[in-house]
């Protein structure tokens, strides 16, 4: 049973309020004039109750007949100032906004900034965090008016994170997720791009490629292949192992939703107004539900160029990780990180691989690093590049069959000249479209950027107050899984637990998993120069010999590189960190905390390196770009 008390609980406020604040970070309210009920299990609070019989007795004496485990959910009431807590409270002063309160968005005793005027209400979402209050982020939910407190459209990493967190905080939640097959029929399960056709399978194929290189390096360490034969890769065995792993994750996601009482609805959902969603499943069964708050987390899908044969004969990253036949000779069209990553692992697995580049590599990334990646792939990893070219049509010579790729004729234009080449597979990686055009946003009044199709939002809130968005559908935000997860969790806590913490989109680390990995956080060099001026930027950089992998074989000596971009106006605060080398992702993740805390060049200089590691090169960068000194390889020890 659920014990409910709606009578005055003023006598319990000094005890209950700080307890809830400690365990659940609720809004700055007392329990007075609130209806509260006990629902889903909470180990921490249950153990507290069991340990304090006096506490239990006081609750029962207030009129609660039974207690079903623990957690508390606010369903109605008003705000007031909370009494001083009796437990330590995590410091959330950084990146906070005022939530709820009076109509001006402030609470007594809370620090807020002046409200925006109508003239700057439409300001760009490219901003640092400020104390400006996001509207309508109240934990109060009218559970009688709608079927759900919170409906999430999109079952990717961000949507799932937000849905589970909201449910844990007491909201009634549903997730709609449906994967429309690719032109060649590829589809997948719950979990979104990252798990099914993105980060996870990409990293696994990248690892498969690196293992092939390691087999060659092993000879330098005395290892011999049995029988003296050449190494051979089995594409089908790799794909099967990867897909088995992904399917296990799909199942775990479903179980995780069930465990926190989130309703999972495998149907294609569309908004019919700001509070109602209509959905249809694969069998044509329709359902309409209502929700107090709605989250758009539909992500994006790869683009196809508008040329003959593209969708009929080409594939994208949505297809490559479950491809049932070896791709053979492959053309990767595009210079995005997806294109370079796919080209890198395909070449490493032994396939003849070419990248067709229209203009520059890795648009949006540091261009010095991008060109270094291109040289490394071309010189050391057997990837061919066709520069200044775009395809104009694809024709089928032989159809693809089970277990075997077809033959395709690709006609392209390069510097005004027509070139023709045959390939077995053409993979397009020319960007992604946000999945927003067919989900009824216009019926709910949600505004999107007409150029990108992405949603304009501030603190993840759209122009429609009860509709929110996270992840790849947001305009001007990084298209990264960890970003969507963090933003989703923080949004759920603001909506259903009164948190004031917003996600900080600045200083986000990331890595491109090309054969020689590239990790970065902060500004690209050309962006820093434009922002602060050439005279105010100093770049410390250096080449290094990787010691964590393949040192005897001499791998990467000509390509591994590290640099710190420093703002001289701010005591050489490091505004950009870039590294090209093995395990660049691990290196970048380690330094990311220091970068977010405002590390300066002298902090790196004072740091003791761990020897021998690749990361230690950052504590001994002495050569500046302005000095013009040659970047010779350093000695191993000193």
N, C-alpha and C positions, 0 to 999 in steps of 0.2 A: 504493500500500500504506500501511497504518498501522503505524508502528513502535511496539511496546509494550515497556515494561520494567517488570517487577515486582520486580526485585532491589533491594537497598538502593541508594538514591540520596542518601545522607547527604552525600557529597562534593560533590554538585551543589546542595544546599539553599541555601548562601549566595549562589549565582548565580541559580538559577531562582526562588526564593521572592520576592525583591524585584522581579524583572522582572515576574512575574505580578501581584504586588500593584499595581505601577504601571499596568499595562495593563488588568487585569481586576478589580481590587479584590476579590481572593479572601478567604476567611476567614483568621483569624490562625492559620495552620498552616504547618508546614514541609512539604516534600515527602517526608520520611521516612515509610516504611511505607505509602505511597500507590501505587496503580496509576494511571498517568497515560498518556493516549494523545493523539496529535496528530490533529486532525480538520479542522474547517472553516477556510477561509482567514482570516487576519488580516493586513492589510497592514502594520500597525505592527510586529508581531513578526517577520514575514517579512523586512522590511527590516532589522530589528536583526540577525537571524541572518545575512543575506547580508553585512552590514557587519562581522560579527565571526566570522571563520573559526575562531578559537581556541575560541569558544563552541560552534560547530558541531562541531568535532573532539571536544570534551569530551563532548558528548551522544552522539556515535557511539561513542566509546570506552567509554561506560557500558553498551553493549549494544543500542542502538537501531540497527536495520539501515537503515531509511529514514525520511524525515520528509515527511509530506504536508502542506505549508503550515505551519500553526502551532497554532491555539488549543488550550489545555489544559483538560481536564475532569476533575474529581474524581469517581471512581466508588466508592471505598471508602477506609477509613482512619480515623484518629483525630486529635484536635486537640492541638496544642501551641503554644507561643509562637513567633511568627515572629522570625527574626533581624532586626536593624536594616536598614531599606531603604537602597539606594544611590541611589534616585531620589527626587525630590520627590513627596510624596503629598498629594492634595487634602485640605483640612481639612474633615472631616465630623463635627466635634464637636457641631454644632448638630443638634437633633432626632434623636438617636441612641438606640438601645436595644441592650442586650447580646444577643448571639446565640449559641446553642449553648453549648459549655463543659460544666461539670459539671452534675449534676442540679439544682442550685440556680440555674442559668442564668448563672453568672459565669465570667469568664476572669481569669487572673492579670494584674494590672496594669490591668484595665478598671474604670471607675467605674460602679457600679450602685446602684440604690436598694434598700431593704429589700423583700423579697418580700411580695406581698399575702397577707393571711390569708383564710380561707374566708368571713369575714364581709363582706369587700368584694370578693369575686370576681365578684359580679354587679352591680358598680357601673355607672352609666350610661356610655355610650360618648361622651358629650359632654364631652370633656376636652382639655386641652392635652397636648402630647407630654411624656412622662416617660421616665426610663431603665428602666422596667419591661420585662422581657424577654418578647417574644412567644414562645410555645412552639413547638417543632418547626420552627424556621426554619433548618434545616441544609442545607448544600449537598450533603451526602452522599445519593446516590440508589442504590437497589438496582435496577439496570437489568435483572436477570435475572427478577425476580418479576412485573413488570407490562409491559403492552404499551407504555405511555408513562410517562415521568417526570412529565409535566404535561399535563393535558387542560383546555382552556378551553371552557366552554359559553357561547356568545354571541360573535358576531363584530362587536361594535361597537368604538368607538374604544379603550375601556379594555381589552377582551379582546384585541384585535389587538396593542396595544402590549405587553401582558404576555407574550403568546405569542411575539412576535418577540424580545423581550429575553431570555426564558428560553432560546430556541433558540440565540441568539447566545452565550449563556453555557454551551452544551454540552448542554442538556436535550433529550430527545426529546419533541416537542410535537405535539399535535393540537388543532384548533379545530373545534367543531361550531357551525353557524349555520343557522337555518331561519326564514324569515319567513312567519308565518301571515297570509293575506290579510285585509283589512278586510271589513266587511259588504258593501261595494259592490265588492269584488274587487281593491282596490289591493294590490300587493306590490312588492318591490324587491330589490336585490342586496346583496352583502356590504358591510359598513361600518357598520351600525347606524343609529340614529335621526339622529344629527348630520348625517351625510353625505347620507342619503337623504330624510329627512322632517323635518329639524330645522334646525340652525344654518346649514348651507350654503345650501339653497334659500330659507330665510327671509331670510337676508342679501341674497341676489340679488334677491328680490322687493321687499325694502325699498329696495335700490338702484334698481330700476326705478321705484319710486314717487318717489324723490328726483330722479331724472332728469326725470320729468314736471314736478316743481316748478321744476327748473332751467331748463326750456324757457321757462316763464313769466317767470322772473327775467331771462333773457337779453335780453328786450325792453328792460329798464332799462339794459342795456349796449350798446344799439344794434343787437342782432340782430333780424332780421325773418324770419318764416316765409315760405318761397317761396309766392307766390300769395295771401298774406294769409290762408290757411286756418287752421282750428283744429287743434290737435294731436289725434292719434288713436292709441290704443294697441291693439296686436294681441295678445290674450291667448294665442292658439295659438302664435304665433311665440316669445313669451317662454317658455312652458312647454317647447317643443321645445328651445330653446337650453339651458335649465336642466337638462332631463333628459339631453341629450347630454353635458353636462359631468359630471353625476353618474355616468352609465354609464362614462365614462372613469375616474372614481375607483374604481368597483367593480372594473374590470379591473386597475387599478394595485395595489389591495389584494391581489388574488389573486397577482399577480406578486411582490409584496413577500413574501408568505408562502412562495411557492415558492423565492425567492432565499435564504431562511434555513432551508429544509428543514422548514417547518411543514406538517403534513398538514391540508388543509382538507376537511372533510366536511360537505356541504350536506344535513344531516339534522336532524330534531327529536330532541334528546337528553333523556333522563331518567335520573336516578340510580336504580339498583336496590339499591345498598348504598353504603358509604362509599368503595369503590374501583372500582366497576363502573358503566358507562354503557351504556344500551341506546338505540339511535337508529333512526329510520325516515325514509326519504327520500320525496319526492313520488310515487315509483313504487311505494312499499310495500316497498322493499328494506330489510332489517333488518341491523343490525350491533351487536355487543356488544364493548366494549373495556374494559381495566383500566388504572388509572392510580395512581401513587404519591400524587400531589397533584392536586387538582381545584380549579378556579377558576370560581365562578359570576359571570357578567358578562352577564346576560340583559336588563338594562335594564327599561324600562317601556313601557306602551302607554296611549293616551288612554282615559279613562273615558267611558261613555255614561250619561246619567241614566235612572233606571228609570221611564220614561213611555212611553205608547203612541206608536209611530211613530219613536222615536229612532233605532234601528239601521236601520230600513227606509228612512227618508227623510233622515236626517241624515248629515253627514260630520264628520271631525275633521282635525287637522293631518296625519294620516297620508295624507289624500286630496288636500288642497288644492293641493299643489305639483305634482301630475301630472294635475290635473283637465282633462279633454279639452274642456271648454266654458267660456266665461266664466261666472262664478258669478252675475252679475246682482245683484239686490237681496239683500243678505246680512244675516242675523242671527247675530252671534257671541255664544254663550251662555257666560257666565263672565267673571270679572274677573282671570284669571291673566295672566301676562306673555305667554303664547301667544295668548290671546284678544285682548289689546290690540295686540300686534305684527301679528297677522293683520288686525284691523280697520284698523290704520293703513295698511298697504300696499294693502289693497283700496280704501279710500277714496282714497288717492293715485293709484290706477290708474283712478279715475273711477266706482267702483261705489257705489250707495246703501248705506251701511253703518250698522248699529245694534249696540250692545253692550248685552246684558241683564245687569244686575248684581244679585246677590242681596243682598250686604251692602257690603263694602268693596273698593276696588281694590288689587290687588297685595298680598294678604295675605303677611306675612313681610318685606316691604320697608318702608322708611321711609315713614310715612303722610303726612307733609308733602309729600314728593316725589311720592307716588302721586296725591295730589289735584291737584298742579300738572300732572302728566301728563294727568289727566282733563280739566282746564280747557283745556290746550293743544290736545288732540285735538278737543274740542267747539267751541272758539272759533275755531281757526285751520285745522283740517283736516277740517271737515265731518262728523265722526263723531257720531252721535246716541247718547245713553245713556238706557236705561230702568232707573231705579233701584228697588231693593226689589222686584224681580220674579223669578219663576221660571216656566219653561214647564211646562204640565201635559199637553199632547198635541200631536202633529203629524199633520196629515192631508194626503194628496196630492190636489190639485185636477187637475193635469196632470202626467203622468210626465216624467221627464228623458229626453231622447233624445240621440243622437250629435250633438254640435255645439250643443246647446241645453239650458239648464237647465229644470227643470220649474217648477211652481207649488205652493207649500205653504201650508197654513193653520196658523198657530201660535196655540194658545190658552195664555194665561199668567195667572198670578195676581199682582196688584200691590196690596199693602196691603189684602188681602182682597177686592179687586174683580177680576172677570174681564175680560181684554182679549184681543181677537182681531185679528191682522194677517196679511197675506199677504207671503211672501218667495219668492224663487227658490231660495235656498240657506240651510240652517241648519247652522252650524259649531259643534260642541260643544268647548269648552276649559275643562272643569270639573275638571281634575286628571288624574293618571295613576296607574295601578295597576302595582305591581312585578310582573314576570313570574316569579313564584315558585310559584304555586299548582299548576302542572301539570308540574313538572320533577322530582318524586320526592324532594324535600328530606326529607319525613317518613320515607321508607324508609332514608335515610342518617343519620337522627337529628339533622338540622340544625334548630335552633330559629329561629322567626320571631316577630316582633311580631304577635299575633293581630289587632290593630286595623288595621295598615297592610300586613300581609303581607310586610314587609321583614325583612331578616336582621340579627340582632344580631351584631356582630363587634367585636373589639378588634385593632387593627393589621391589619385586613382578615381576621383569622382567626376562623372560626366556632367554636361549641362543639365541633365535630368537628375534631380537631387537623389533619387533612390536607386539610380543605376550607376554601377561602377565598372571599371575595366582594369585589367592587369596584363602584363606580359607583352607578347609581340604585337598585339592590336593597338598598343599605346603609341601615339605619335611622338617622335623625338626621344624615345627611351631605348636602352640597350636590349637587343633581342637575345637574352641569355636566360637559361633555366634558373640558376640561383637567384637572379634578380626577380623573376616572377614569383618564386617561392617565398622569398623574404617579403616582397611587397604584399603578397596574398595573406601571409600570416599576420603582418602588422595591420593590414586593413581589417581583418576579422576581429582583431583585438580592439580596434577603435570602434567598430560597429557594435560589438556585443560584450565588451568588458570595460569600456570607458578609457582605454589606453590613449595616451597623447603622442605616442611614438609614430613617426612617419618614416618611410624608407628614403634613405639618402642615395640618390642616383649618381653622385660624384665618386670618383676614385674607386671604380669597379674593376677588379682584376679579371683578365681573361687570357686564354691561350689558343693559338692556332696549331693544331696537331699535324703539321706537315712533317716530312721525314726528319728534318732538323726542326725541332719545336720552337715556336716563338711565343713568349709570354710577355705581357705588358700590363701596366697600371698607370693611370694618369694621362698626361698630354703627349701627343705625338710631337716630334721636334719642330716640325713646320708650324703646328698650332701654337706651341709655346713661343716661337719667335714672333708670330703675328700678334699674340696676346700681350706679351711683355716687351717686345722690341729686341732686336739683335744685340744691342749693347748690354742688355740686362739679363741675358741667358748665357750660362756656361754649361757646356756638355763635357762630362768626364766619360771616357770610353776606353775600351781595350779589347783585343782579341785574347782568346784563351784556349788552352789545350784541355779538352774534356778528360777527366780522370775517372769519372763514375762509370763510363762505358767506353769500351774499345780503345784504350790508350795505346796498346802495342801496335794496333793496326794503323795508328795515326789518323783515326777518323775525326773529321770536323776541324782540324787545325786551321784550315783556311777559311772556315765559315763561322765558327763559334765566336760570339761577340756579345759584349755587355755595355750598357751605357746608362748614365744618370743625367737627367736634364734638370738643371738647378736655376732657381730664380735669385739672382744676385741682389735684387731689391728687398728680399725677405731673408737675408742672412743665409743665402744658398739653400733655401728649402727645396727639397727634391719634388719637382712637379711631374716628373715622368721617369719611369723605370722600364727598361726594355732588355730582353735577353733572348739570344738565339743559340740554342744548344739542346743537348739531351735533357729530358726532365725539366724543361722550362716551366711547365705548369706548376710543378712542386716548388721550384725556386720562387716563382712569382707569388704563389700563395703564402709562402713564408714571410716575404718582405711586405706583403700587402698591409698587414697590421701597422707596421711602422709608418708606411706611407699615409695611411688614414689618420694616424696620430700626428702627422706633420713633421716627419723626420727630415733632418737637414744633412748636408753632406758630411759635416763633422761627426754626426751620429753614426754614419756608415764607417767613417775612418776610425772611430773609437771602438767599433764592434770587433770582437775577436772571431776570426773565422774558424770553421771546423775543417780540419785538414786530414786527408785530401777530399775536397768536394768541389763541385763546379760553382756552387753558390758563394764560396769564399772570395771569388774574384771581385765581388762588389765591395769588399772592405779594403781593397787595395787599388782602386782606380785612381791613377795620378795624372794621366795624360789628358789634356784638354783639346777639344777640337780647334779652338782658337790658336793654340800653340803651333799647330801644323806638324807636330812630331810624329814620326812613323810608328805605326802600331805593330811593333815586333812582338813575338810571343814571349811571355815571361818565363823565367826559370821555374822549375818545379817547386823547389823549397827555398824561398828567399831570393 
